[in-house]
Amino acid sequence: MRYTAEDILNEREKRVIFQQNLMLIHKKPLVFIRANFPGVNKDNSLTEKIIKVIDKCVTDIFSRDIVIKIHRITAEGPNTVLIINKELIDIKSLTLQIEDKHPLGRFVDIDVYNPHTFMSISRTSLGYDPRECYICSDLAHNCIREGRHDINTIIDFINKSYINYSRSFYERK
């Protein structure tokens, strides 16, 4: 299905309400995983594969603490919502390690929300550096804001990174 930028914005508004309702019911931290993918076509085979890998990684780490897990495909692309029965800071610390150390971690956002404030915890609040651009070493938000890199160059980089990850994963087995 083809989405527009407006569809994505509308979906984000719906998601916020959905997440807040889950946190009100369960009173536990919420984790939201989505592909960090440029453009409006966020629902594609590449984002689905990346989310599947990272979803498994997160699920393996928190398996004993997962209260609820929901996988959805929306205008924001494939995503996973989890309610986790664990300390907020512990969850965020572990998810930051995935984002920073897993070969596909840089291609996802793993947001962790406080069930009391409904706010997400930033990586900088825990002493982590802001994320770098995929293509150059500048801060990602600078490149995004200034539109420095062609969308096809970024998508090609993500695709090649996934292919390299897949090859190395299957070679290890």
C-alpha positions in Angstrom: 0.0 0.0 0.0 1.2 3.5 -0.8 1.2 6.0 2.0 1.6 9.8 2.1 3.4 12.0 4.6 0.0 13.0 5.9 -0.8 9.3 6.5 2.4 8.9 8.5 1.6 11.9 10.6 -2.0 10.7 11.2 -0.7 7.3 12.2 1.7 8.8 14.7 -1.1 10.6 16.4 -3.2 7.4 16.5 -0.1 5.5 17.8 0.4 7.9 20.7 -3.2 7.4 21.9 -2.8 3.6 21.5 0.5 3.6 23.5 -0.9 5.8 26.2 -3.9 3.5 26.6 -1.6 0.4 26.9 0.5 2.2 29.5 -2.6 3.3 31.4 -3.9 -0.3 31.5 -0.6 -2.0 32.3 1.2 0.7 34.2 4.6 -0.6 32.9 7.2 0.8 30.4 6.3 0.5 26.7 8.9 -0.2 24.0 8.2 0.8 20.4 10.4 -0.6 17.6 10.2 0.9 14.1 12.5 1.0 11.1 14.6 4.1 10.8 13.9 4.4 7.1 13.8 7.5 4.8 10.8 8.6 2.8 7.1 7.7 2.9 7.4 4.0 1.7 8.2 2.6 5.2 6.2 -0.6 4.7 8.5 -2.7 2.4 10.3 -6.0 2.5 13.5 -4.5 3.7 12.0 -2.8 6.7 10.0 -5.9 7.5 13.2 -8.0 7.5 15.0 -5.5 9.7 12.2 -5.3 12.2 11.9 -9.1 12.3 15.6 -9.4 13.3 15.5 -6.6 15.9 12.2 -7.8 17.3 13.7 -11.3 17.9 16.7 -9.7 19.5 14.6 -7.6 21.9 12.3 -10.5 22.6 15.2 -12.8 23.4 16.6 -10.2 25.9 13.3 -9.4 27.6 11.6 -12.8 27.2 10.8 -13.3 30.9 9.6 -9.8 31.3 7.3 -9.3 28.3 3.7 -8.6 29.4 2.3 -8.0 26.0 3.7 -7.9 22.4 1.9 -6.6 19.4 3.4 -6.5 15.8 1.6 -4.1 13.5 2.0 -2.8 10.0 0.9 0.8 9.6 1.8 3.9 7.6 4.9 4.1 9.8 5.9 0.7 8.5 6.3 -2.6 10.4 6.6 -2.0 14.1 6.4 -3.8 17.4 4.9 -2.6 20.6 5.9 -4.3 23.9 4.9 -3.7 27.5 7.8 -4.9 29.7 7.9 -5.6 33.4 11.3 -4.2 34.1 12.9 -1.0 35.3 12.6 1.8 32.8 16.3 2.7 32.8 17.4 -0.9 32.5 15.2 -1.4 29.4 16.5 1.8 27.8 20.2 0.9 28.5 19.7 -2.6 26.9 17.9 -1.2 23.9 20.6 1.4 23.4 23.1 -1.4 23.3 21.1 -3.0 20.5 20.8 0.2 18.5 24.6 0.9 18.9 26.1 -2.6 18.7 23.8 -4.8 16.6 24.8 -4.7 12.9 21.2 -3.6 12.0 20.6 -1.6 15.2 21.3 1.7 13.5 18.4 1.1 11.1 15.8 1.1 13.9 14.5 3.4 16.6 13.7 1.6 19.8 11.8 4.1 21.9 11.2 3.4 25.6 8.3 5.2 27.2 7.7 6.1 30.9 4.2 4.9 31.9 3.8 7.8 34.3 4.7 10.7 31.9 4.1 9.0 28.6 7.4 10.5 27.5 10.2 8.6 25.9 13.7 8.5 27.4 16.3 10.1 25.2 19.7 8.5 24.6 21.5 11.7 25.6 19.7 11.6 29.0 21.7 8.4 29.7 25.0 9.8 28.4 24.9 8.4 24.9 25.9 10.5 21.9 23.2 11.5 19.4 23.0 9.2 16.4 25.4 9.6 13.4 24.3 9.7 9.8 24.5 6.5 7.8 26.4 8.1 5.0 28.8 10.6 6.7 30.0 11.1 10.2 27.8 14.2 11.0 24.9 14.0 13.3 21.9 12.3 11.7 19.5 15.0 12.5 21.7 17.6 10.7 21.8 15.6 7.5 18.0 14.9 7.7 17.1 18.5 8.3 19.4 19.8 5.5 18.5 16.9 3.1 22.2 16.3 2.5 21.9 12.8 1.0 19.8 11.4 -1.8 17.1 9.1 -0.5 18.2 6.3 -2.9 21.8 6.5 -1.6 20.5 6.0 1.9 18.1 3.1 0.9 21.0 1.5 -1.0 23.2 1.7 2.0 20.6 0.1 4.3 19.9 -2.6 1.7 23.7 -3.5 1.3 24.1 -3.5 5.1 21.2 -5.9 5.5 22.6 -8.2 2.7 26.0 -8.2 4.5 24.4 -8.9 7.8 22.4 -11.8 6.3 25.5 -13.3 4.7 27.5 -13.2 7.9 24.6 -14.5 9.9 24.2 -17.6 7.7 27.9 -18.1 7.5 28.0 -18.4 11.3 25.4 -21.1 11.3 
